[in-house]
Amino acid sequence: MTQQDRSAVFKSFRESTAGVLMCTDVASRGLDMPKVRWIVQFNAACTAADYVHRVGRTARVNAAGSAIAFLAPAEAQYIQMLEQHQITLKEVTMQKVLKNLLLPQNNTSYKQVGHTVEEAATSLQIKVEKLLLSDQDLHEMAKRAYISFVRSYASYPKEVREMFSFKALHLGHYAKSMGLRDAPSALGASAAFKAKKEIKEKHERKEKRRKIQVMNQRSGKLPKTASISEFDSGLEGIPKIRKKKIKERR
């Protein structure tokens, strides 16, 4: 988004009586949003400080506010990290959240919703998948969102990768959560992650070579290429091969 579009969206959200603002960590600092009631985090913040800044967008000037963070089972260490910084969270089980699906919605009968939480969740999942299948543009948006999520998750700093391990992700489940029936390999997420990984490894190799060169320069040890002029042939240092004289017998 351009700065002009971003400002217009923020202004519209700030002046509305009710609404949802989808944003990144850019919005967690410096923005004045006094009437925000809920902060919903689908991706966890990297540090405790970032978490505090995020949830700090609500409950401002003695007003009430709440915050919730969605965590996968493999991300449980994140809770312990926050507790080390005197931040205590209260668990809300997914079962409790999904119970709300049993409540009849507008134009939906109890029979259509289902009798159990599993039936209600399955019914909602099928509706979302059918919606994406019937709308190609929406399907493409879901694919881009999925690939963006995979790239974002793979870019967590090395310091927190134990908590947010890419290898622990079940890519198929995350694709399903976005209403996609396609296999992760068909969505291009694996290729995107592989390309990102290759670029990162290439950068790390380049940085390693640079550090070695700096150390050699400090110790006075320069590689051969550093001491050769651009006008030199580069052959001066190669020892000459002596030709053995063959004595002719008379």
Secondary structure in CASP SS format (residue, H / E / C, confidence):
PFRMAT SS
TARGET T0000
AUTHOR 0000-0000-0000
METHOD secondary structure of the structure
MODEL  1
M C 1.00
T C 1.00
Q H 1.00
Q H 1.00
D H 1.00
R H 1.00
S H 1.00
A H 1.00
V H 1.00
F H 1.00
K H 1.00
S H 1.00
F H 1.00
R H 1.00
E H 1.00
S C 1.00
T C 1.00
A C 1.00
G C 1.00
V C 1.00
L C 1.00
M C 1.00
C C 1.00
T C 1.00
D H 1.00
V H 1.00
A H 1.00
S H 1.00
R C 1.00
G C 1.00
L C 1.00
D C 1.00
M C 1.00
P C 1.00
K C 1.00
V C 1.00
R C 1.00
W E 1.00
I E 1.00
V E 1.00
Q E 1.00
F C 1.00
N C 1.00
A C 1.00
A C 1.00
C C 1.00
T C 1.00
A H 1.00
A H 1.00
D H 1.00
Y H 1.00
V H 1.00
H H 1.00
R H 1.00
V H 1.00
G C 1.00
R C 1.00
T C 1.00
A C 1.00
R C 1.00
V C 1.00
N C 1.00
A C 1.00
A C 1.00
G C 1.00
S E 1.00
A E 1.00
I E 1.00
A E 1.00
F C 1.00
L C 1.00
A C 1.00
P H 1.00
A H 1.00
E H 1.00
A C 1.00
Q H 1.00
Y H 1.00
I H 1.00
Q H 1.00
M H 1.00
L H 1.00
E H 1.00
Q C 1.00
H C 1.00
Q C 1.00
I C 1.00
T C 1.00
L C 1.00
K C 1.00
E C 1.00
V C 1.00
T C 1.00
M H 1.00
Q H 1.00
K H 1.00
V H 1.00
L H 1.00
K H 1.00
N H 1.00
L H 1.00
L H 1.00
L C 1.00
P C 1.00
Q C 1.00
N C 1.00
N C 1.00
T C 1.00
S C 1.00
Y H 1.00
K H 1.00
Q H 1.00
V H 1.00
G C 1.00
H C 1.00
T C 1.00
V H 1.00
E H 1.00
E H 1.00
A H 1.00
A H 1.00
T H 1.00
S H 1.00
L H 1.00
Q H 1.00
I H 1.00
K H 1.00
V H 1.00
E H 1.00
K H 1.00
L H 1.00
L H 1.00
L H 1.00
S H 1.00
D C 1.00
Q H 1.00
D H 1.00
L H 1.00
H H 1.00
E H 1.00
M H 1.00
A H 1.00
K H 1.00
R H 1.00
A H 1.00
Y H 1.00
I H 1.00
S H 1.00
F H 1.00
V H 1.00
R H 1.00
S H 1.00
Y H 1.00
A H 1.00
S C 1.00
Y C 1.00
P C 1.00
K H 1.00
E H 1.00
V H 1.00
R C 1.00
E C 1.00
M C 1.00
F C 1.00
S C 1.00
F H 1.00
K H 1.00
A H 1.00
L C 1.00
H C 1.00
L H 1.00
G H 1.00
H H 1.00
Y H 1.00
A H 1.00
K H 1.00
S H 1.00
M C 1.00
G C 1.00
L C 1.00
R C 1.00
D C 1.00
A C 1.00
P H 1.00
S H 1.00
A H 1.00
L H 1.00
G C 1.00
A H 1.00
S H 1.00
A H 1.00
A H 1.00
F H 1.00
K H 1.00
A H 1.00
K H 1.00
K H 1.00
E H 1.00
I H 1.00
K H 1.00
E H 1.00
K H 1.00
H H 1.00
E H 1.00
R H 1.00
K H 1.00
E H 1.00
K H 1.00
R H 1.00
R H 1.00
K H 1.00
I H 1.00
Q H 1.00
V H 1.00
M H 1.00
N H 1.00
Q H 1.00
R H 1.00
S C 1.00
G C 1.00
K C 1.00
L C 1.00
P C 1.00
K H 1.00
T H 1.00
A H 1.00
S H 1.00
I C 1.00
S C 1.00
E C 1.00
F C 1.00
D C 1.00
S C 1.00
G C 1.00
L C 1.00
E C 1.00
G C 1.00
I C 1.00
P C 1.00
K C 1.00
I C 1.00
R C 1.00
K C 1.00
K C 1.00
K C 1.00
I C 1.00
K C 1.00
E C 1.00
R C 1.00
R C 1.00
END
